[in-house]
Amino acid sequence: MSLDEHLANLATHSYFAVLGEQERDAIFADERAELLRVFPDGTVEEPYRVDVTVAVKR
């Protein structure tokens, strides 16, 4: 996903939602700089695993 999409997703997490604007902006500026160091093309690779459990009532 793009760096902007990744940061927009992070911004939806409640931890960031309750921060003041200046503090949040500072954190995202630092995060953007670090991610650009690791992913210089601006495409963030973030593998994840999903487990699904299904129960069937009989």
HELIX and SHEET records of a PDB file:
HELIX    1   1 LEU A    3  ALA A   11  1                                   9    
HELIX    2   2 SER A   14  ALA A   17  1                                   4    
HELIX    3   3 GLU A   21  VAL A   38  1                                  18    
END                                                                             
